Amino acid sequence: MKMRRGKPSEETGYWSNLSESLGRPAHVLDDNDALILLKAALERDGSHAAFANRHGVHRTYISKVLNGGHPVGHANAIVKALGLRRVYVAE
């Protein structure tokens, strides 16, 4: 759908009506869930170093995430390695 700027549509509430159909069903995970997934991935790979080498992430960065120095959700390389992506969820 191409969005146009300028004069609003003649239809009352066009964008409001359109916004009601946004989104898609998904599994919603928080940082704690992502941390559990990271720990499971580390178990599968056998060590921090193996996971780091496999996914191109610094071993020390993984340690900082595990020790609470960085939230998992802000570690884009780790999020990608886990097969996740960040999204926004309405409260």
C-alpha positions as semicolon CSV with decimal commas, in nm:
position;residue;x (nm);y (nm);z (nm)
1;M;0,000;0,000;0,000
2;K;0,140;0,335;-0,099
3;M;0,098;0,611;0,159
4;R;0,031;0,958;0,028
5;R;0,098;1,284;0,203
6;G;-0,115;1,588;0,186
7;K;-0,490;1,607;0,185
8;P;-0,653;1,344;0,409
9;S;-0,887;1,091;0,256
10;E;-1,252;1,189;0,216
11;E;-1,346;0,877;0,412
12;T;-1,387;0,961;0,781
13;G;-1,146;0,770;1,003
14;Y;-0,963;0,604;0,715
15;W;-0,632;0,566;0,901
16;S;-0,807;0,472;1,225
17;N;-0,995;0,194;1,049
18;L;-0,680;0,078;0,874
19;S;-0,483;0,072;1,199
20;E;-0,727;-0,174;1,356
21;S;-0,610;-0,452;1,123
22;L;-0,238;-0,406;1,192
23;G;-0,021;-0,671;1,356
24;R;0,004;-1,045;1,334
25;P;-0,009;-1,336;1,575
26;A;0,333;-1,406;1,728
27;H;0,516;-1,546;2,027
28;V;0,604;-1,257;2,254
29;L;0,924;-1,298;2,453
30;D;1,080;-1,061;2,703
31;D;1,449;-1,021;2,793
32;N;1,426;-1,301;3,052
33;D;1,291;-1,542;2,791
34;A;1,566;-1,442;2,549
35;L;1,824;-1,498;2,824
36;I;1,691;-1,852;2,872
37;L;1,718;-1,911;2,496
38;L;2,077;-1,782;2,504
39;K;2,169;-2,016;2,789
40;A;2,010;-2,309;2,602
41;A;2,208;-2,218;2,288
42;L;2,528;-2,203;2,492
43;E;2,452;-2,550;2,631
44;R;2,394;-2,687;2,280
45;D;2,716;-2,535;2,145
46;G;2,914;-2,658;2,445
47;S;3,079;-2,331;2,553
48;H;3,074;-1,952;2,530
49;A;3,370;-1,967;2,293
50;A;3,202;-2,215;2,058
51;F;2,887;-2,003;2,041
52;A;3,092;-1,686;1,991
53;N;3,296;-1,837;1,709
54;R;2,992;-1,986;1,539
55;H;2,794;-1,661;1,540
56;G;3,069;-1,399;1,521
57;V;3,003;-1,253;1,866
58;H;3,275;-1,159;2,114
59;R;3,300;-1,405;2,401
60;T;3,333;-1,120;2,652
61;Y;3,012;-0,962;2,525
62;I;2,825;-1,288;2,590
63;S;2,962;-1,287;2,944
64;K;2,846;-0,928;2,997
65;V;2,496;-1,019;2,881
66;L;2,486;-1,326;3,106
67;N;2,606;-1,122;3,407
68;G;2,343;-0,852;3,352
69;G;2,582;-0,589;3,215
70;H;2,382;-0,563;2,891
71;P;2,019;-0,658;2,824
72;V;1,984;-0,941;2,572
73;G;1,742;-0,735;2,364
74;H;2,005;-0,468;2,301
75;A;2,266;-0,719;2,186
76;N;2,165;-0,726;1,819
77;A;2,422;-0,988;1,717
78;I;2,305;-1,223;1,992
79;V;1,938;-1,161;1,914
80;K;2,005;-1,245;1,548
81;A;2,208;-1,555;1,644
82;L;1,908;-1,678;1,845
83;G;1,682;-1,634;1,543
84;L;1,489;-1,349;1,706
85;R;1,416;-0,987;1,619
86;R;1,307;-0,688;1,819
87;V;0,956;-0,556;1,777
88;Y;0,727;-0,310;1,950
89;V;0,424;-0,435;2,142
90;A;0,135;-0,216;2,251
91;E;0,078;-0,208;2,625
